[in-house]
Amino acid sequence: MNDSDQPASMIEEIVARTISGASSKDRFLLGVVGTPGSGKSTLAKYLRWRLGFAPIVEMDGFHFSNGELERAGMLHRKGAIETFDGHGFVELLQRIRLLREGDTVTAPRFDRSREECVPDAIRIASSDRIVIIEGNYLLSSAPPWSSIRSILDLCAYLDVNAATRVQRLIQRHMSYGRSRAEATRFVLNSDERNAALIEETRQEADLVLDISQHDVSTLD
């Protein structure tokens, strides 16, 4: 296989395996995991389109509020595993897995422009045969996150080299008002520490997409 074809071929495999798996289950949960800046959200949105507009549940919707993080002295570490409501996230995934006919659940969405979560922004109905779960720590072995792997039917890890990831993250933080110096400091002191932890979980994924030489934003 030509390296330039690898991401596209792997994405086609994700789509095919998801459609096949969903045909024999009441509900198929597809995980998309990777480091900050790897392109998880972009890939998840593309897969949503390919899979018939499946709902996307974002782990980022379970960030603790800025006020709570500030009181705990953790605001400067926002994005670290301990700055999320892991128990709430796992409970939601279990509810989605066990949805009965006619039932619905809602999930929060993270608003990057405000750096806060919007409650009840995402609706998941029992008629949704495929649900995409997107986040950094889906494969973590630390409780309660360790429960997630068994809930997911398929999990894809998005791999990207550090230089590309760092530049994407700096630009992202700058787009939300940080100076280049502030953005660089946060990425190197926080995002990269989180990335090292996430990379250790890579081997737990069913599929690994190496997009170091590619840009998932070009998916159409």
C-alpha positions as YAML, in Angstrom:
chain: A
units: angstrom
residues:
- id: 1
  name: MET
  ca: [0.00, 0.00, 0.00]
- id: 2
  name: ASN
  ca: [1.30, 3.45, -0.92]
- id: 3
  name: ASP
  ca: [1.78, 5.66, 2.17]
- id: 4
  name: SER
  ca: [-0.24, 8.43, 0.51]
- id: 5
  name: ASP
  ca: [-3.23, 6.05, 0.33]
- id: 6
  name: GLN
  ca: [-3.02, 4.84, 3.91]
- id: 7
  name: PRO
  ca: [-5.31, 7.33, 5.69]
- id: 8
  name: ALA
  ca: [-8.00, 7.14, 3.00]
- id: 9
  name: SER
  ca: [-7.89, 3.33, 3.00]
- id: 10
  name: MET
  ca: [-8.06, 3.20, 6.78]
- id: 11
  name: ILE
  ca: [-11.01, 5.58, 6.85]
- id: 12
  name: GLU
  ca: [-12.80, 3.37, 4.35]
- id: 13
  name: GLU
  ca: [-12.10, 0.41, 6.63]
- id: 14
  name: ILE
  ca: [-13.57, 2.29, 9.61]
- id: 15
  name: VAL
  ca: [-16.71, 3.10, 7.62]
- id: 16
  name: ALA
  ca: [-17.07, -0.47, 6.33]
- id: 17
  name: ARG
  ca: [-16.53, -2.10, 9.74]
- id: 18
  name: THR
  ca: [-18.94, 0.32, 11.41]
- id: 19
  name: ILE
  ca: [-21.72, -0.25, 8.88]
- id: 20
  name: SER
  ca: [-21.22, -4.01, 9.07]
- id: 21
  name: GLY
  ca: [-21.19, -4.01, 12.87]
- id: 22
  name: ALA
  ca: [-24.24, -1.78, 13.13]
- id: 23
  name: SER
  ca: [-26.26, -4.16, 10.96]
- id: 24
  name: SER
  ca: [-26.26, -6.78, 13.71]
- id: 25
  name: LYS
  ca: [-26.53, -4.58, 16.82]
- id: 26
  name: ASP
  ca: [-29.12, -2.27, 18.30]
- id: 27
  name: ARG
  ca: [-26.43, 0.38, 18.62]
- id: 28
  name: PHE
  ca: [-22.81, 0.62, 17.45]
- id: 29
  name: LEU
  ca: [-20.44, 2.93, 19.34]
- id: 30
  name: LEU
  ca: [-17.45, 4.11, 17.30]
- id: 31
  name: GLY
  ca: [-14.58, 5.76, 19.20]
- id: 32
  name: VAL
  ca: [-12.23, 8.36, 17.69]
- id: 33
  name: VAL
  ca: [-9.24, 9.05, 19.93]
- id: 34
  name: GLY
  ca: [-5.96, 10.91, 19.65]
- id: 35
  name: THR
  ca: [-3.79, 13.64, 21.10]
- id: 36
  name: PRO
  ca: [-4.80, 17.32, 21.23]
- id: 37
  name: GLY
  ca: [-4.46, 18.79, 17.74]
- id: 38
  name: SER
  ca: [-4.53, 15.45, 15.93]
- id: 39
  name: GLY
  ca: [-7.73, 16.22, 14.00]
- id: 40
  name: LYS
  ca: [-10.20, 14.08, 15.96]
- id: 41
  name: SER
  ca: [-13.10, 16.51, 15.64]
- id: 42
  name: THR
  ca: [-12.60, 16.90, 11.89]
- id: 43
  name: LEU
  ca: [-12.43, 13.15, 11.34]
- id: 44
  name: ALA
  ca: [-15.47, 12.57, 13.56]
- id: 45
  name: LYS
  ca: [-17.52, 15.09, 11.57]
- id: 46
  name: TYR
  ca: [-16.46, 13.46, 8.30]
- id: 47
  name: LEU
  ca: [-17.41, 10.03, 9.62]
- id: 48
  name: ARG
  ca: [-20.75, 11.43, 10.79]
- id: 49
  name: TRP
  ca: [-21.48, 12.47, 7.21]
- id: 50
  name: ARG
  ca: [-20.30, 9.14, 5.77]
- id: 51
  name: LEU
  ca: [-22.36, 7.17, 8.30]
- id: 52
  name: GLY
  ca: [-25.67, 8.96, 7.80]
- id: 53
  name: PHE
  ca: [-25.20, 11.87, 10.17]
- id: 54
  name: ALA
  ca: [-24.60, 9.82, 13.29]
- id: 55
  name: PRO
  ca: [-24.56, 11.93, 16.48]
- id: 56
  name: ILE
  ca: [-21.15, 12.80, 17.95]
- id: 57
  name: VAL
  ca: [-20.64, 12.71, 21.70]
- id: 58
  name: GLU
  ca: [-17.65, 14.85, 22.70]
- id: 59
  name: MET
  ca: [-15.53, 14.03, 25.72]
- id: 60
  name: ASP
  ca: [-14.73, 17.78, 25.83]
- id: 61
  name: GLY
  ca: [-18.32, 18.39, 26.89]
- id: 62
  name: PHE
  ca: [-17.31, 16.97, 30.27]
- id: 63
  name: HIS
  ca: [-14.68, 19.60, 31.12]
- id: 64
  name: PHE
  ca: [-15.15, 20.88, 34.64]
- id: 65
  name: SER
  ca: [-16.11, 24.56, 34.54]
- id: 66
  name: ASN
  ca: [-13.42, 27.23, 34.58]
- id: 67
  name: GLY
  ca: [-14.70, 28.40, 37.97]
- id: 68
  name: GLU
  ca: [-14.38, 24.94, 39.46]
- id: 69
  name: LEU
  ca: [-10.92, 24.43, 37.96]
- id: 70
  name: GLU
  ca: [-9.79, 27.81, 39.28]
- id: 71
  name: ARG
  ca: [-11.01, 26.95, 42.79]
- id: 72
  name: ALA
  ca: [-9.10, 23.67, 42.58]
- id: 73
  name: GLY
  ca: [-5.95, 25.40, 41.29]
- id: 74
  name: MET
  ca: [-6.09, 23.41, 38.02]
- id: 75
  name: LEU
  ca: [-7.13, 26.00, 35.44]
- id: 76
  name: HIS
  ca: [-3.59, 26.12, 34.05]
- id: 77
  name: ARG
  ca: [-3.85, 22.34, 33.47]
- id: 78
  name: LYS
  ca: [-7.19, 22.44, 31.63]
- id: 79
  name: GLY
  ca: [-7.28, 19.47, 29.28]
- id: 80
  name: ALA
  ca: [-5.46, 17.12, 31.66]
- id: 81
  name: ILE
  ca: [-7.35, 13.94, 32.49]
- id: 82
  name: GLU
  ca: [-8.15, 15.13, 36.01]
- id: 83
  name: THR
  ca: [-9.88, 18.28, 34.66]
- id: 84
  name: PHE
  ca: [-12.76, 16.23, 33.22]
- id: 85
  name: ASP
  ca: [-15.77, 14.63, 34.84]
- id: 86
  name: GLY
  ca: [-14.77, 11.09, 33.94]
- id: 87
  name: HIS
  ca: [-17.54, 9.49, 36.00]
- id: 88
  name: GLY
  ca: [-20.20, 11.58, 34.28]
- id: 89
  name: PHE
  ca: [-18.79, 10.76, 30.85]
- id: 90
  name: VAL
  ca: [-18.69, 7.01, 31.49]
- id: 91
  name: GLU
  ca: [-22.22, 7.09, 32.92]
- id: 92
  name: LEU
  ca: [-23.49, 8.80, 29.77]
- id: 93
  name: LEU
  ca: [-21.85, 6.21, 27.51]
- id: 94
  name: GLN
  ca: [-23.42, 3.41, 29.54]
- id: 95
  name: ARG
  ca: [-26.83, 5.07, 29.19]
- id: 96
  name: ILE
  ca: [-26.35, 5.36, 25.43]
- id: 97
  name: ARG
  ca: [-25.41, 1.69, 25.22]
- id: 98
  name: LEU
  ca: [-28.58, 0.67, 27.11]
- id: 99
  name: LEU
  ca: [-31.06, 3.02, 25.41]
- id: 100
  name: ARG
  ca: [-34.46, 1.39, 25.01]
- id: 101
  name: GLU
  ca: [-36.90, 1.99, 22.18]
- id: 102
  name: GLY
  ca: [-38.41, 5.47, 22.39]
- id: 103
  name: ASP
  ca: [-35.83, 6.77, 24.88]
- id: 104
  name: THR
  ca: [-33.44, 9.69, 24.38]
- id: 105
  name: VAL
  ca: [-30.49, 11.12, 26.27]
- id: 106
  name: THR
  ca: [-28.70, 14.43, 25.92]
- id: 107
  name: ALA
  ca: [-25.02, 15.28, 26.12]
- id: 108
  name: PRO
  ca: [-23.13, 18.56, 26.68]
- id: 109
  name: ARG
  ca: [-21.02, 20.25, 24.02]
- id: 110
  name: PHE
  ca: [-17.83, 22.24, 24.61]
- id: 111
  name: ASP
  ca: [-17.96, 25.82, 23.30]
- id: 112
  name: ARG
  ca: [-14.36, 26.76, 22.51]
- id: 113
  name: SER
  ca: [-15.22, 30.43, 22.03]
- id: 114
  name: ARG
  ca: [-16.26, 30.62, 25.70]
- id: 115
  name: GLU
  ca: [-14.12, 27.74, 27.00]
- id: 116
  name: GLU
  ca: [-17.22, 26.40, 28.74]
- id: 117
  name: CYS
  ca: [-19.66, 23.52, 28.28]
- id: 118
  name: VAL
  ca: [-23.21, 23.89, 26.93]
- id: 119
  name: PRO
  ca: [-25.55, 21.39, 28.64]
- id: 120
  name: ASP
  ca: [-28.05, 19.26, 26.70]
- id: 121
  name: ALA
  ca: [-26.64, 20.40, 23.34]
- id: 122
  name: ILE
  ca: [-26.49, 16.96, 21.72]
- id: 123
  name: ARG
  ca: [-29.44, 14.58, 21.46]
- id: 124
  name: ILE
  ca: [-29.07, 10.81, 21.11]
- id: 125
  name: ALA
  ca: [-32.21, 8.81, 20.38]
- id: 126
  name: SER
  ca: [-32.85, 5.07, 20.49]
- id: 127
  name: SER
  ca: [-33.24, 5.23, 16.70]
- id: 128
  name: ASP
  ca: [-29.58, 6.29, 16.33]
- id: 129
  name: ARG
  ca: [-27.98, 2.99, 15.34]
- id: 130
  name: ILE
  ca: [-24.46, 4.49, 15.18]
- id: 131
  name: VAL
  ca: [-23.01, 6.95, 17.72]
- id: 132
  name: ILE
  ca: [-19.53, 8.46, 17.40]
- id: 133
  name: ILE
  ca: [-17.60, 9.04, 20.63]
- id: 134
  name: GLU
  ca: [-14.70, 11.49, 20.30]
- id: 135
  name: GLY
  ca: [-12.04, 12.39, 22.84]
- id: 136
  name: ASN
  ca: [-8.50, 12.17, 24.16]
- id: 137
  name: TYR
  ca: [-8.77, 9.63, 26.96]
- id: 138
  name: LEU
  ca: [-11.07, 6.94, 25.58]
- id: 139
  name: LEU
  ca: [-8.34, 4.30, 25.91]
- id: 140
  name: SER
  ca: [-6.94, 5.30, 29.29]
- id: 141
  name: SER
  ca: [-6.42, 2.51, 31.84]
- id: 142
  name: ALA
  ca: [-7.07, 4.88, 34.76]
- id: 143
  name: PRO
  ca: [-10.45, 4.51, 36.52]
- id: 144
  name: PRO
  ca: [-13.14, 5.43, 35.64]
- id: 145
  name: TRP
  ca: [-11.89, 5.87, 32.05]
- id: 146
  name: SER
  ca: [-10.83, 2.23, 31.93]
- id: 147
  name: SER
  ca: [-14.52, 1.26, 31.59]
- id: 148
  name: ILE
  ca: [-14.83, 2.97, 28.20]
- id: 149
  name: ARG
  ca: [-12.90, 0.51, 26.03]
- id: 150
  name: SER
  ca: [-15.38, -2.30, 26.71]
- id: 151
  name: ILE
  ca: [-18.31, 0.01, 25.87]
- id: 152
  name: LEU
  ca: [-16.93, 0.90, 22.43]
- id: 153
  name: ASP
  ca: [-17.46, -1.50, 19.54]
- id: 154
  name: LEU
  ca: [-14.60, -0.08, 17.48]
- id: 155
  name: CYS
  ca: [-11.95, 2.51, 18.30]
- id: 156
  name: ALA
  ca: [-9.67, 4.36, 15.87]
- id: 157
  name: TYR
  ca: [-6.56, 6.24, 17.01]
- id: 158
  name: LEU
  ca: [-5.46, 9.30, 15.03]
- id: 159
  name: ASP
  ca: [-1.66, 9.58, 15.00]
- id: 160
  name: VAL
  ca: [0.30, 12.73, 14.05]
- id: 161
  name: ASN
  ca: [3.87, 13.87, 14.59]
- id: 162
  name: ALA
  ca: [4.66, 16.26, 17.42]
- id: 163
  name: ALA
  ca: [5.82, 19.19, 15.26]
- id: 164
  name: THR
  ca: [2.55, 19.27, 13.30]
- id: 165
  name: ARG
  ca: [0.49, 18.87, 16.45]
- id: 166
  name: VAL
  ca: [2.27, 21.68, 18.31]
- id: 167
  name: GLN
  ca: [1.86, 24.16, 15.47]
- id: 168
  name: ARG
  ca: [-1.84, 23.35, 15.11]
- id: 169
  name: LEU
  ca: [-2.40, 23.83, 18.83]
- id: 170
  name: ILE
  ca: [-0.54, 27.14, 18.98]
- id: 171
  name: GLN
  ca: [-2.67, 28.47, 16.12]
- id: 172
  name: ARG
  ca: [-5.83, 27.19, 17.79]
- id: 173
  name: HIS
  ca: [-5.08, 28.91, 21.11]
- id: 174
  name: MET
  ca: [-4.15, 32.13, 19.29]
- id: 175
  name: SER
  ca: [-7.47, 32.05, 17.40]
- id: 176
  name: TYR
  ca: [-9.23, 32.23, 20.78]
- id: 177
  name: GLY
  ca: [-7.35, 35.29, 21.97]
- id: 178
  name: ARG
  ca: [-4.05, 34.11, 23.43]
- id: 179
  name: SER
  ca: [-0.82, 35.80, 22.33]
- id: 180
  name: ARG
  ca: [1.72, 33.58, 20.54]
- id: 181
  name: ALA
  ca: [3.85, 33.50, 23.69]
- id: 182
  name: GLU
  ca: [0.88, 32.54, 25.89]
- id: 183
  name: ALA
  ca: [-0.29, 29.93, 23.39]
- id: 184
  name: THR
  ca: [3.17, 28.40, 23.06]
- id: 185
  name: ARG
  ca: [3.62, 28.27, 26.82]
- id: 186
  name: PHE
  ca: [0.26, 26.52, 27.33]
- id: 187
  name: VAL
  ca: [0.88, 24.00, 24.54]
- id: 188
  name: LEU
  ca: [4.34, 23.04, 25.77]
- id: 189
  name: ASN
  ca: [3.48, 23.00, 29.46]
- id: 190
  name: SER
  ca: [-0.01, 21.45, 29.30]
- id: 191
  name: ASP
  ca: [-1.08, 20.03, 25.94]
- id: 192
  name: GLU
  ca: [2.19, 18.19, 25.35]
- id: 193
  name: ARG
  ca: [2.13, 16.63, 28.82]
- id: 194
  name: ASN
  ca: [-1.37, 15.36, 28.06]
- id: 195
  name: ALA
  ca: [-0.25, 14.11, 24.63]
- id: 196
  name: ALA
  ca: [2.46, 11.95, 26.21]
- id: 197
  name: LEU
  ca: [-0.16, 10.24, 28.39]
- id: 198
  name: ILE
  ca: [-2.53, 9.71, 25.46]
- id: 199
  name: GLU
  ca: [0.19, 8.27, 23.21]
- id: 200
  name: GLU
  ca: [0.75, 5.50, 25.75]
- id: 201
  name: THR
  ca: [-2.78, 4.22, 24.99]
- id: 202
  name: ARG
  ca: [-2.23, 3.95, 21.23]
- id: 203
  name: GLN
  ca: [-1.81, 0.16, 21.26]
- id: 204
  name: GLU
  ca: [-5.31, -0.31, 22.71]
- id: 205
  name: ALA
  ca: [-6.97, 0.97, 19.51]
- id: 206
  name: ASP
  ca: [-8.42, -1.33, 16.85]
- id: 207
  name: LEU
  ca: [-7.07, 0.86, 14.05]
- id: 208
  name: VAL
  ca: [-4.32, 3.49, 13.90]
- id: 209
  name: LEU
  ca: [-4.37, 6.22, 11.24]
- id: 210
  name: ASP
  ca: [-0.99, 7.87, 10.76]
- id: 211
  name: ILE
  ca: [-1.76, 11.28, 9.29]
- id: 212
  name: SER
  ca: [1.64, 12.90, 9.90]
- id: 213
  name: GLN
  ca: [1.94, 13.65, 6.17]
- id: 214
  name: HIS
  ca: [-1.73, 14.46, 5.67]
- id: 215
  name: ASP
  ca: [-4.34, 17.03, 6.64]
- id: 216
  name: VAL
  ca: [-7.71, 15.66, 7.69]
- id: 217
  name: SER
  ca: [-9.27, 19.08, 7.01]
- id: 218
  name: THR
  ca: [-9.09, 18.20, 3.30]
- id: 219
  name: LEU
  ca: [-11.61, 15.36, 3.71]
- id: 220
  name: ASP
  ca: [-14.69, 15.88, 1.58]
...
